[in-house]
Amino acid sequence: EEEEEEEAPTIEKVIEAQTKRGKKGYLVKYQGKRGSSWEPAGNVPEELIAAFEAENEENESANAKQAAKPRGRAAAAKAKKQVEEEASEDEKPVRRGRKAKAEETDGLLEA
């Protein structure tokens, strides 16, 4: 009886990387297999690691640009307040909205 040796599955791509206890590991997807698993750096082809790192650098720079933009109502209100504070009394932006319109029409009715 001969024991058949299974071929190691071929790694298709690197999905994620992490360092644990000083050792680098990669979450990899295998060709023709479902799911993924963690492999030590020595088991992953260098060209796949390089491709992953290049793609990851592009994503990080895009995320940094996105993070620099203020988001949400609080950020918008803060930005608006900052603009108003920087403007002098003469240069303050014209208020728009119900309260401002009511103030404008009150003056017209009195005349």
Phi and psi restraints in degrees (value plus and minus 20) as a CYANA .aco file:
   2 GLU   PHI    -122.6   -82.6
   2 GLU   PSI     118.9   158.9
   3 GLU   PHI    -108.1   -68.1
   3 GLU   PSI     109.8   149.8
   4 GLU   PHI    -104.7   -64.7
   4 GLU   PSI     111.9   151.9
   5 GLU   PHI    -112.8   -72.8
   5 GLU   PSI     104.8   144.8
   6 GLU   PHI     -97.9   -57.9
   6 GLU   PSI     120.7   160.7
   7 GLU   PHI     -94.4   -54.4
   7 GLU   PSI     121.9   161.9
   8 ALA   PHI     -87.5   -47.5
   8 ALA   PSI     117.3   157.3
   9 PRO   PHI     -83.4   -43.4
   9 PRO   PSI     129.8   169.8
  10 THR   PHI    -105.3   -65.3
  10 THR   PSI     111.9   151.9
  11 ILE   PHI     -97.6   -57.6
  11 ILE   PSI     107.3   147.3
  12 GLU   PHI    -105.6   -65.6
  12 GLU   PSI     -68.7   -28.7
  13 LYS   PHI    -181.5  -141.5
  13 LYS   PSI     141.8   181.8
  14 VAL   PHI    -113.3   -73.3
  14 VAL   PSI     112.1   152.1
  15 ILE   PHI    -120.6   -80.6
  15 ILE   PSI     -59.6   -19.6
  16 GLU   PHI    -173.2  -133.2
  16 GLU   PSI     140.1   180.1
  17 ALA   PHI    -151.7  -111.7
  17 ALA   PSI     131.2   171.2
  18 GLN   PHI    -176.3  -136.3
  18 GLN   PSI     136.5   176.5
  19 THR   PHI    -136.5   -96.5
  19 THR   PSI     104.7   144.7
  20 LYS   PHI    -148.3  -108.3
  20 LYS   PSI     104.6   144.6
  21 ARG   PHI      33.4    73.4
  21 ARG   PSI      18.4    58.4
  22 GLY   PHI      59.4    99.4
  22 GLY   PSI     -16.8    23.2
  23 LYS   PHI    -133.5   -93.5
  23 LYS   PSI     110.9   150.9
  24 LYS   PHI    -101.9   -61.9
  24 LYS   PSI     116.8   156.8
  25 GLY   PHI    -156.6  -116.6
  25 GLY   PSI     138.2   178.2
  26 TYR   PHI    -151.0  -111.0
  26 TYR   PSI     116.8   156.8
  27 LEU   PHI    -105.0   -65.0
  27 LEU   PSI     101.1   141.1
  28 VAL   PHI    -142.2  -102.2
  28 VAL   PSI     133.7   173.7
  29 LYS   PHI    -128.7   -88.7
  29 LYS   PSI     116.4   156.4
  30 TYR   PHI    -118.5   -78.5
  30 TYR   PSI     128.8   168.8
  31 GLN   PHI     -88.5   -48.5
  31 GLN   PSI     111.3   151.3
  32 GLY   PHI      52.6    92.6
  32 GLY   PSI     -11.4    28.6
  33 LYS   PHI    -142.0  -102.0
  33 LYS   PSI     130.6   170.6
  34 ARG   PHI    -109.9   -69.9
  34 ARG   PSI     132.4   172.4
  35 GLY   PHI      61.6   101.6
  35 GLY   PSI    -193.7  -153.7
  36 SER   PHI    -170.1  -130.1
  36 SER   PSI     148.5   188.5
  37 SER   PHI    -172.7  -132.7
  37 SER   PSI     142.6   182.6
  38 TRP   PHI    -106.0   -66.0
  38 TRP   PSI     115.2   155.2
  39 GLU   PHI    -148.5  -108.5
  39 GLU   PSI     124.8   164.8
  40 PRO   PHI     -88.2   -48.2
  40 PRO   PSI     135.0   175.0
  41 ALA   PHI     -73.3   -33.3
  41 ALA   PSI     -55.4   -15.4
  42 GLY   PHI     -85.2   -45.2
  42 GLY   PSI     -38.9     1.1
  43 ASN   PHI    -113.9   -73.9
  43 ASN   PSI     -22.9    17.1
  44 VAL   PHI    -129.5   -89.5
  44 VAL   PSI     108.8   148.8
  45 PRO   PHI     -78.5   -38.5
  45 PRO   PSI     118.2   158.2
  46 GLU   PHI     -78.3   -38.3
  46 GLU   PSI     -56.7   -16.7
  47 GLU   PHI     -85.7   -45.7
  47 GLU   PSI     -51.7   -11.7
  48 LEU   PHI     -93.3   -53.3
  48 LEU   PSI     -56.1   -16.1
  49 ILE   PHI     -84.7   -44.7
  49 ILE   PSI     -64.9   -24.9
  50 ALA   PHI     -81.9   -41.9
  50 ALA   PSI     -61.8   -21.8
  51 ALA   PHI     -83.8   -43.8
  51 ALA   PSI     -62.1   -22.1
  52 PHE   PHI     -82.8   -42.8
  52 PHE   PSI     -66.9   -26.9
  53 GLU   PHI     -84.7   -44.7
  53 GLU   PSI     -58.5   -18.5
  54 ALA   PHI     -83.9   -43.9
  54 ALA   PSI     -64.2   -24.2
  55 GLU   PHI     -85.6   -45.6
  55 GLU   PSI     -59.6   -19.6
  56 ASN   PHI     -86.1   -46.1
  56 ASN   PSI     -58.2   -18.2
  57 GLU   PHI     -82.9   -42.9
  57 GLU   PSI     -61.7   -21.7
  58 GLU   PHI     -81.9   -41.9
  58 GLU   PSI     -64.5   -24.5
  59 ASN   PHI     -84.9   -44.9
  59 ASN   PSI     -59.3   -19.3
  60 GLU   PHI     -85.2   -45.2
  60 GLU   PSI     -60.5   -20.5
  61 SER   PHI     -88.3   -48.3
  61 SER   PSI     -56.9   -16.9
  62 ALA   PHI     -86.4   -46.4
  62 ALA   PSI     -60.4   -20.4
  63 ASN   PHI     -86.2   -46.2
  63 ASN   PSI     -56.4   -16.4
  64 ALA   PHI     -84.7   -44.7
  64 ALA   PSI     -60.7   -20.7
  65 LYS   PHI     -84.4   -44.4
  65 LYS   PSI     -61.9   -21.9
  66 GLN   PHI     -86.4   -46.4
  66 GLN   PSI     -59.1   -19.1
  67 ALA   PHI     -87.7   -47.7
  67 ALA   PSI     -44.7    -4.7
  68 ALA   PHI     -91.6   -51.6
  68 ALA   PSI     -40.3    -0.3
  69 LYS   PHI    -101.9   -61.9
  69 LYS   PSI     116.0   156.0
  70 PRO   PHI     -88.2   -48.2
  70 PRO   PSI     124.5   164.5
  71 ARG   PHI    -148.4  -108.4
  71 ARG   PSI     130.8   170.8
  72 GLY   PHI      61.2   101.2
  72 GLY   PSI     152.9   192.9
  73 ARG   PHI     -84.9   -44.9
  73 ARG   PSI     -61.6   -21.6
  74 ALA   PHI     -82.4   -42.4
  74 ALA   PSI     -63.0   -23.0
  75 ALA   PHI     -86.6   -46.6
  75 ALA   PSI     -60.1   -20.1
  76 ALA   PHI     -85.3   -45.3
  76 ALA   PSI     -61.8   -21.8
  77 ALA   PHI     -85.2   -45.2
  77 ALA   PSI     -60.2   -20.2
  78 LYS   PHI     -84.4   -44.4
  78 LYS   PSI     -62.8   -22.8
  79 ALA   PHI     -84.5   -44.5
  79 ALA   PSI     -61.3   -21.3
  80 LYS   PHI     -83.6   -43.6
  80 LYS   PSI     -63.7   -23.7
  81 LYS   PHI     -83.1   -43.1
  81 LYS   PSI     -60.4   -20.4
  82 GLN   PHI     -83.4   -43.4
  82 GLN   PSI     -62.3   -22.3
  83 VAL   PHI     -82.7   -42.7
  83 VAL   PSI     -63.2   -23.2
  84 GLU   PHI     -85.0   -45.0
  84 GLU   PSI     -59.0   -19.0
  85 GLU   PHI     -87.0   -47.0
  85 GLU   PSI     -54.5   -14.5
  86 GLU   PHI     -92.8   -52.8
  86 GLU   PSI     -47.7    -7.7
  87 ALA   PHI     -98.2   -58.2
  87 ALA   PSI     123.0   163.0
  88 SER   PHI     -95.9   -55.9
  88 SER   PSI     152.2   192.2
  89 GLU   PHI     -76.4   -36.4
  89 GLU   PSI     -60.1   -20.1
  90 ASP   PHI     -89.8   -49.8
  90 ASP   PSI     -49.1    -9.1
  91 GLU   PHI    -118.6   -78.6
  91 GLU   PSI     -14.9    25.1
  92 LYS   PHI     -78.1   -38.1
  92 LYS   PSI     121.3   161.3
  93 PRO   PHI     -84.0   -44.0
  93 PRO   PSI     129.9   169.9
  94 VAL   PHI     -90.0   -50.0
  94 VAL   PSI     110.9   150.9
  95 ARG   PHI     -94.9   -54.9
  95 ARG   PSI     118.7   158.7
  96 ARG   PHI    -143.5  -103.5
  96 ARG   PSI     128.1   168.1
  97 GLY   PHI     114.4   154.4
  97 GLY   PSI     156.5   196.5
  98 ARG   PHI     -80.8   -40.8
  98 ARG   PSI     -66.4   -26.4
  99 LYS   PHI     -83.6   -43.6
  99 LYS   PSI     -62.9   -22.9
 100 ALA   PHI     -85.4   -45.4
 100 ALA   PSI     -61.3   -21.3
 101 LYS   PHI     -85.8   -45.8
 101 LYS   PSI     -57.6   -17.6
 102 ALA   PHI     -84.0   -44.0
 102 ALA   PSI     -60.9   -20.9
 103 GLU   PHI     -84.7   -44.7
 103 GLU   PSI     -58.6   -18.6
 104 GLU   PHI     -86.5   -46.5
 104 GLU   PSI     -61.8   -21.8
 105 THR   PHI     -95.1   -55.1
 105 THR   PSI     -47.3    -7.3
 106 ASP   PHI     -80.5   -40.5
 106 ASP   PSI     -62.1   -22.1
 107 GLY   PHI     -86.5   -46.5
 107 GLY   PSI     -53.5   -13.5
 108 LEU   PHI     -92.6   -52.6
 108 LEU   PSI     -55.0   -15.0
 109 LEU   PHI     -91.9   -51.9
 109 LEU   PSI     -50.3   -10.3
 110 GLU   PHI     -92.6   -52.6
 110 GLU   PSI     -44.7    -4.7
